[in-house]
Amino acid sequence: MILKVNKVSKEFINEKKEKFLANNNISFEVKEGEVLGILGPNGAGKTTLLRMLAGIMTPNEGKITYDNLSFPKDSKKIKKEIAFLSGNTKLYKDISPYEFLKLCGEYYGIDKKDLNTKIENAIKLFSLEEFKDKRIEHLSTGQLQRTSIARCVIHNPQVYIFDEVTSGLDIIASKVILDFIKKEKQNNKSIIYSTHYMEEAENICDRVILIHKGKIIKSGTPLDIKEETNTTNLRDAFFKLIEGDKNE
């Protein structure tokens, strides 16, 4: 499954009743077996873009397609092939991780014969054994996020859309998620990974897109971007690219 984003823009109205573009004429592709980083500071437009990729928001202009399928006409087909997760995803607090994963599997219509096996595999993959029967409201931040990402694998999606999923997590919880991303890349899955942690992106992304004020200011491999900007890391490359912006 190949994702294509063609000249996508999203408009909002601020508190002063002024129109502004959270995303402005965004275009890119995501290939199979690729980790694509969407990088930029808070407020750059990353979350709005990813919500449109997941079909949660609708662009004002442009088109998003998955193997020639598009929202809203093919919403059900697309959503069976993607998984969307943000850093502040809310979970049902009165059930356990095991019950939550079962609920997700039933939602995706997974055969009951296969569902228990898929749940057990997800629990093992993200080391949920110690708290799989504990009420979600009593889980730590890291445990909550591991439960959230475990839900993403239940229906075996082809595309993962991750928005700031390691934000606020400790080094152990972050490593679990980053190792999972590397593993799924080897399984030829496509991963769209939004973060403001530039160093983290350099470690796992095949290509990155740098976004500033809703626009793409540079895209390419981390190495290419550093060479083109004559810098040694993506953070310095970003600041060099926005030099001259008087509003910064």
C-alpha positions as CSV (number, residue, x, y, z in Angstrom):
1,M,0.0,0.0,0.0
2,I,1.5,3.4,-1.1
3,L,0.3,6.6,0.5
4,K,0.2,9.7,-1.7
5,V,-0.5,13.2,-0.5
6,N,-1.2,15.7,-3.3
7,K,-1.3,19.5,-2.7
8,V,-3.2,19.2,0.6
9,S,-4.2,22.3,2.6
10,K,-6.2,22.7,5.8
11,E,-7.7,26.0,6.9
12,F,-8.9,27.0,10.4
13,I,-10.2,30.2,12.0
14,N,-8.4,31.5,15.1
15,E,-9.9,33.3,18.1
16,K,-9.7,36.6,16.3
17,K,-11.9,35.2,13.5
18,E,-8.9,35.2,11.1
19,K,-8.3,32.4,8.6
20,F,-5.0,30.6,8.6
21,L,-3.5,27.5,7.0
22,A,-2.4,24.8,9.4
23,N,-1.1,23.0,6.3
24,N,-0.3,24.7,3.1
25,N,0.1,22.8,-0.2
26,I,1.6,19.7,1.2
27,S,2.7,16.9,-1.2
28,F,4.7,13.7,-0.6
29,E,4.6,9.9,-0.9
30,V,5.2,7.1,1.6
31,K,6.6,3.8,0.2
32,E,6.2,0.3,1.5
33,G,8.9,-0.6,4.1
34,E,9.7,3.0,4.8
35,V,9.8,5.1,7.9
36,L,9.0,8.7,7.1
37,G,9.6,11.3,9.7
38,I,7.3,14.4,9.9
39,L,9.4,16.8,11.9
40,G,8.9,20.3,13.3
41,P,8.3,22.2,16.4
42,N,4.9,22.3,18.3
43,G,2.4,24.2,16.2
44,A,4.1,23.4,12.9
45,G,1.0,21.6,11.6
46,K,2.2,18.0,12.1
47,T,-0.9,16.8,14.1
48,T,-3.3,18.3,11.7
49,L,-1.6,16.6,8.8
50,L,-1.6,13.2,10.5
51,R,-5.2,13.5,11.4
52,M,-6.0,14.1,7.7
53,L,-3.9,11.0,6.8
54,A,-6.0,9.0,9.2
55,G,-9.3,10.3,7.9
56,I,-10.1,12.2,11.1
57,M,-10.0,15.5,9.4
58,T,-10.8,16.5,5.8
59,P,-8.5,18.7,3.7
60,N,-9.9,22.0,2.3
61,E,-7.9,21.4,-0.8
62,G,-5.9,18.5,-2.3
63,K,-6.2,14.7,-2.1
64,I,-4.9,11.8,0.0
65,T,-4.9,8.3,-1.5
66,Y,-4.0,4.9,-0.4
67,D,-3.4,2.6,-3.4
68,N,-6.0,4.7,-5.3
69,L,-8.4,4.5,-2.4
70,S,-9.5,7.9,-0.9
71,F,-11.5,9.4,1.9
72,P,-14.4,9.6,2.4
73,K,-15.6,7.2,-0.3
74,D,-13.3,4.4,0.8
75,S,-13.0,5.2,4.5
76,K,-13.9,1.7,5.8
77,K,-11.4,0.0,3.5
78,I,-8.6,2.4,4.3
79,K,-9.1,2.3,8.1
80,K,-8.8,-1.5,8.1
81,E,-5.3,-1.0,6.6
82,I,-4.0,1.8,8.9
83,A,-3.4,2.4,12.6
84,F,-3.3,5.9,14.1
85,L,-1.8,6.6,17.5
86,S,-1.1,9.9,19.2
87,G,0.8,10.7,22.4
88,N,-2.4,11.7,24.2
89,T,-4.7,8.8,23.0
90,K,-7.4,8.2,25.7
91,L,-8.3,4.7,26.8
92,Y,-11.3,3.3,28.6
93,K,-10.3,3.6,32.2
94,D,-12.7,1.0,33.7
95,I,-11.4,-2.1,31.7
96,S,-8.1,-3.9,31.6
97,P,-5.5,-3.9,28.7
98,Y,-6.6,-7.4,27.8
99,E,-10.3,-6.4,27.7
100,F,-9.3,-3.3,25.7
101,L,-7.4,-5.4,23.1
102,K,-10.3,-7.8,22.8
103,L,-12.7,-4.9,22.2
104,C,-10.4,-3.5,19.5
105,G,-10.2,-6.9,17.8
106,E,-14.0,-7.3,17.8
107,Y,-14.3,-3.8,16.3
108,Y,-12.1,-4.8,13.4
109,G,-14.1,-8.0,12.9
110,I,-11.2,-10.4,13.6
111,D,-12.3,-14.0,13.8
112,K,-12.8,-15.2,17.4
113,K,-10.6,-18.2,16.6
114,D,-7.7,-15.9,15.8
115,L,-8.3,-13.0,18.2
116,N,-7.0,-14.6,21.4
117,T,-3.8,-15.6,19.7
118,K,-3.4,-12.0,18.3
119,I,-4.0,-10.6,21.8
120,E,-1.5,-12.9,23.4
121,N,1.1,-12.0,20.8
122,A,0.6,-8.3,21.3
123,I,0.8,-8.7,25.1
124,K,4.1,-10.5,24.7
125,L,5.5,-8.1,22.1
126,F,5.0,-5.1,24.3
127,S,5.6,-6.8,27.7
128,L,2.1,-6.2,29.1
129,E,2.1,-9.4,31.1
130,E,2.5,-7.9,34.5
131,F,-0.5,-5.5,34.1
132,K,-2.7,-7.0,31.4
133,D,-5.5,-7.6,33.9
134,K,-5.1,-4.4,35.8
135,R,-7.6,-1.5,35.4
136,I,-6.4,1.0,32.8
137,E,-7.0,3.9,35.2
138,H,-4.2,2.5,37.4
139,L,-1.6,2.2,34.7
140,S,1.5,4.4,34.5
141,T,2.1,6.7,31.5
142,G,4.5,4.2,29.9
143,Q,2.1,1.3,30.5
144,L,-0.7,3.3,28.9
145,Q,1.3,4.0,25.8
146,R,2.4,0.4,25.5
147,T,-1.2,-0.7,25.7
148,S,-2.2,1.9,23.1
149,I,0.5,0.8,20.6
150,A,-0.4,-2.9,21.3
151,R,-3.9,-2.1,20.0
152,C,-2.4,-0.9,16.8
153,V,-1.1,-4.4,15.8
154,I,-4.3,-6.3,16.5
155,H,-5.6,-5.9,12.9
156,N,-2.2,-6.2,11.2
157,P,-2.3,-2.8,9.4
158,Q,-0.1,-1.9,6.4
159,V,0.4,1.7,7.5
160,Y,1.2,3.1,10.9
161,I,0.6,6.8,11.7
162,F,2.3,7.8,14.9
163,D,2.0,11.3,16.3
164,E,4.4,12.2,19.1
165,V,4.1,8.7,20.6
166,T,7.2,8.9,22.7
167,S,6.5,12.3,24.1
168,G,6.8,12.3,27.9
169,L,7.9,8.6,28.1
170,D,10.9,7.3,29.9
171,I,13.8,5.8,28.0
172,I,12.6,2.2,28.5
173,A,9.1,2.8,27.3
174,S,10.4,4.8,24.3
175,K,12.8,2.0,23.4
176,V,9.9,-0.5,23.3
177,I,8.1,1.7,20.7
178,L,11.2,2.5,18.6
179,D,12.2,-1.1,18.5
180,F,8.7,-2.0,17.3
181,I,8.9,0.6,14.5
182,K,12.2,-0.9,13.3
183,K,10.7,-4.4,13.4
184,E,7.7,-3.4,11.4
185,K,9.9,-1.7,8.8
186,Q,11.5,-5.1,8.3
187,N,8.0,-6.6,7.8
188,N,7.6,-4.1,4.9
189,K,5.1,-1.9,6.7
190,S,5.0,1.8,6.1
191,I,5.4,4.0,9.2
192,I,4.7,7.8,9.3
193,Y,6.4,9.1,12.4
194,S,5.8,12.6,13.7
195,T,8.0,14.0,16.4
196,H,9.8,17.1,17.6
197,Y,12.7,15.0,18.9
198,M,15.1,15.4,15.9
199,E,17.7,13.1,17.3
200,E,15.2,10.3,17.7
201,A,14.1,10.7,14.1
202,E,17.7,10.5,12.8
203,N,18.0,7.1,14.4
204,I,14.9,5.5,12.8
205,C,13.8,7.4,9.7
206,D,14.7,6.6,6.2
207,R,13.5,10.0,5.0
208,V,12.2,13.1,6.8
209,I,10.0,16.0,6.0
210,L,10.7,19.2,7.9
211,I,7.6,21.4,8.4
212,H,7.5,25.0,9.6
213,K,4.4,27.0,9.8
214,G,2.4,24.5,7.8
215,K,4.8,24.3,4.9
216,I,7.4,21.8,3.9
217,I,10.8,23.5,4.1
218,K,12.9,20.5,3.2
219,S,12.6,16.8,2.6
220,G,15.1,14.0,2.0
221,T,17.3,11.5,3.9
222,P,18.7,12.8,7.2
223,L,22.2,12.5,5.7
224,D,21.2,14.5,2.5
225,I,19.6,17.3,4.5
226,K,22.6,17.6,6.8
227,E,25.0,17.7,3.9
228,E,22.9,20.3,2.0
229,T,22.7,22.5,5.1
230,N,26.3,21.8,6.1
231,T,25.3,20.8,9.6
232,T,25.9,17.7,11.7
233,N,22.4,17.1,13.0
234,L,18.8,17.7,12.0
235,R,18.1,20.2,14.8
236,D,20.9,22.5,13.5
237,A,19.7,21.9,9.9
238,F,16.2,23.0,10.8
239,F,17.3,26.2,12.4
240,K,19.6,26.9,9.5
241,L,16.6,26.5,7.1
242,I,14.4,28.9,9.0
243,E,17.1,31.6,9.3
244,G,15.8,34.9,8.1
245,D,12.3,34.3,9.3
246,K,11.6,37.5,11.2
247,N,8.7,36.0,13.0
248,E,10.8,33.4,14.8
